[in-house]
């Protein structure tokens, strides 16, 4: 009874907070100064502070397209909005997008916040950022009819979403160490933990590790692959794949998760210096390496879509396991 009365009494406060939150995210043009009066900037922000880096990447890609379509100049703000890769004490001081990527244009975020015309989008992902929709562009049998959209994505990634030189040097070093010359590699993305355990409505159903291993074995034979590159956040998946494939398996050395229970990965911290930055670096490294494989086996999550976008439709073969989505509660 006390809880019911408490909810009743606090309802106006909660409603007021909700109105303020919506006002914060209302799209529209703002003026922050007198600079660049002949330019209109499109500020890409996100209201989802638990997204992984490749979800942010897909979000940015979709909004760059929208900005360019409207003749605006895109810029990414992961400085003034909380996100997985920015330490709370660095909020408003550092832009975590720039830990890994260049800005989409030659303008800095600081310049934008001194400019006369700045369009603030609503922080929501565009339809292009949805793994199931965007990912299907790159499937075998679909690539040919979607080649113009794939080419446009590749052009935007090349011209507006460049990876920092130091980050790319790290990725190239990993590639040289893990990918033997002359071997045909099947890249596999195996995802579980918080999706499999929490079963969030509308998210893709994740196959078990056993199902992924079985399908990997079948596709290695079918596609003539001699090596497997595994991308996964699961400690147990690495061990199970290692038992199945032995020295045919390669994977990066990075932190991985055990049983996460009902926690989101974004809320789990590791006891090491610069953990937030390193988690982003490790994730990006895995996805770029996945994009460099000859063939791909994945599931409908952001990482698979990101790898296909980075690959630009060049995989010899692609298969994405589709078991449907988790139902509404």
N, C-alpha and C positions, 0 to 999 in steps of 0.2 A: 504493500500500500504506500509506504514511504517513497519507494522508487517511482511509483506512478505519479505522486504529487510533485516529486522533484522534477520529473520530465515536463509536467504541465507548467510549473513555475518558470522553468528555464527555457521554455519554447520560444518566447519572444527574443531572448538573447541569441539562441541558435539561429533563428530566422534572420536576425540582423547581421550576424556574422556571415551567413550564406549570401546575403545581398551584397555585402562588402567584397566577398570573394569573387562573385560574379562581375562586380564593377571593376575589380582589379584585372580580370581577364577579358573584359569587353574589347572587341577589336575596334580600331579606329586610328586616325592620324593624330600624332602629337608633335609639338614643336619644342625642341630642347635648346635652341639657340638660333643664331643667324647664319651659320656656316652652310655651305653647299645649297644655296637657295634654288638651284636649277636641278637638283637631284631629289628623288624620293627613295628612301631606304625601307626595306622590308625586314623587320626585326623578328628573327626566328627564336622563339622561346618555347618552353614546355611546362605545363602544369603538373607533370607526373615526375616526382622526384625519386622514384624507385626504378626507373628504366635502366636497362643495361646499355652499354655503349652502342651496340649495333641497332637497338631500337631507336636511340637518338640519331644514329647515322641514317636510318631509313626515313625517320621523321624529317630530318634536314633535307635529304634528297627530294622528298615530295614537296616541301615548301620552297626550295630553290626553283623548282619547275613553276610553281604558282607565281613566285616573284617575277621570274623572267617573262612569263606570259603577260604580266601586267606592266611590264616596262620598269619594274622596280629593281633596286640593287639589294641582294640578300646579304644579311650579316647574322651571325649566330651569337646569341647571348646565353652562355652558361656561366655567367659571372654573377649576375644579380638575382638568379633564380636557383634555389637549392637543387642539387642533383647528386647522383650516386658517387661521382668522382671528385667532388669538391669538398674538402674538409670544411666543416661548419665555420671555423674561425677564418677561413679564406673567402667566405661569401662576400661579394662586393669588392674583393681585392684581386682575384685571379679568375681567368676565364678557362674552365676546364676543357672546353672544346679545343682550345689552342695547345693543350698538353699533347694532343695527338694529330691535329689537322691544322691546315691553314684556313684562314677566313675565305669565304666564297668569292670575295672581291678584293680589290687593293685597298679598300677602306678599313680602318680599324674600328673596333667597337667604341673607343673613346671619341673618334671623329663623329660617329653617328650620334652620340649623345651630346654633341654640340651643334647638331644640324637642324634646319628649319622644318623639314618634312620627313617624318618617321612614321611608318605604318606599323602598328603593333597587331600581330595576328593573335588569335584567341588561345594559343597554347595547345590546341587539339591537333592530333595527327591527321593528315590527309588520307584519303582512301589508298593512295599509293604506298603508304607506310604499313598497310596491313599485310602480314606474312602470307596469308592464303591467297589474297588477290594479286599482289605484286609477284609472288613466287611462281604463280602459274604461267606467267609470261615466258618463263625460261624452260619449261618442260619440253621434253622431246615431243614432237608433233605439234607444238604450239609456237616454237621459236620462229619459224619461217613467217607465219602470218603476223607476228608481233615484232618483226625485225626493225621497223622504224622506231617503235617505242624503246626497244632494247638499245638501238644505236643512240637515241637521244639520252637515255640514262647513262650510257658509257661516256658520252661527250660531256655531260654535266659532271660526272665523277672525275673525269680527266681534267677538266678546266676549272672546276669550282670546289672540289673536295679533296685536294691533294693532301697526302700524309706528310708530316714533318720529315725532314731529311734524317734526323737522328733516330726517329722511330723506324723509318724505312730501313736504315742501316742495320738496326737490331733485327728486324724481320728477315732481311736478306741473309744475315749471319745464321739465323735459325734454319732457314731454307737450305743453305749449303750443308749444314750439319745433319739434317734429317732426311733429305731427298737424294738418294743415290742416283747418279747420272745413268740414264738409259733404262731406268725401271718405270713401268707404267703404274701409276699410283691411283688407288681408289680412295677418295676422301669421304669420311663418314662423320656425320654430326649426330651424336647420341645425347639426348636431352632428357632430364628427369627432375630430380630433387623437388624444388618448390612447385613445379607444374604438376608432376605426377602425384605428389602428396596432397596438395591443396585442391587440385582439380578445379581451377577457376572457370566459371561459366563462360562459354564462348571461345575459350582457348582450345587449341588442337589437342586431341587425345594423344598421349605419348606411348609408343610401343615399348615393350619391355626390352631390357638389354639382351635377353635371350633371343627375342625376335629380330633385333638389329644384327646380332652376330650371325644368325641363320641366314638372313638376307644378304649380309656382306659376303659370306662364303659362296652363295649362289651367284652373286654378281661378279665376284672376282673371277670365277670360272667362265661365266658368260661373256664378260667384257675383256678377258685376257689380262687382268691386273696381277702383278706379282707382289705388290706391297699395299698396305693399308695405312693411311694417316688418320688418326682418331682425334676428333675434337669433342671434348666432353668436360663438363664441370663436376662429374661424379667420380670419386675415388674408386668405388666398387666397379664401375664400368671399365676403367682402365685395367684393373686386375682381371676381370672376366675376359676382356678382349686379348690380354696378354696370354692368358691360358689357352685361348682358342687359336691365336695366330703366331705366337712365339716371336722369332726374330723377323717375321714379315711385318710386324707392327711397329709404327713409329708415332711419337706424340711429344709434345713440348713438356718441359719440366716447369710446372707452375702450381700454385695452390689450387686444391680442389676440395669439394665439400663431401662430407659424409651424410648422415641422416639429418636433414634440415627441419624435420617436423613440419609445423605450420608456419615457419618463418619464411619471409621473402629473402632471396639471396642478397638483396641490397642492404638488408638490415644485419647481415652477418659480417663482422670484422675479423681480420686476422692480425695476430700480434707481431707486427713488423713495421718498420719505418716506411712511410709513404704508401701505406696499404691501398688506399683508394686509387692513387695514380697507378700503382703496379697492377691492380686488378684490371683496370682499363687497358693497360699495355699488353697484358697477357691475353686478354680476350681478343683484342684487335689482332695481335700476332696470330692467334689460332685461326681467325676467320680469313685473314689474308692468305695464310698458308693453305687453307681449305680451298680458296679460290684458285690456287695455282696447281691443284691436282688435275689429273687427266679426266677423271670421272667423279661423279658425286652421288652419294646416297645420304639423304637427309630427312628431316621431318619439318612440318610447317611451323617454324619459329623464326624469329628475326634473324638469327645467325645464319640459317640456311639461305634466306632471302638476300641477306647482305653479301654472302659469298657468291651467289649467282649474279648479283649486280656487279660486283667487282670483277668477276670472270667475264662478264659481257657476252654470255652466250657461246663461249668457246669450248665448253666441256664436250668431250666426245659422246658421253652418255650421262643422263641425269635421271634419277628416280627419287621421288619424295613420297615417303610412306604416309598415306592419308587414312586415318582411322576415324575421321569425323571430329566433332567438337564436344566438349563437356556441356551437358545440358544446364539450363537454368535451375537453380535450387527450387 
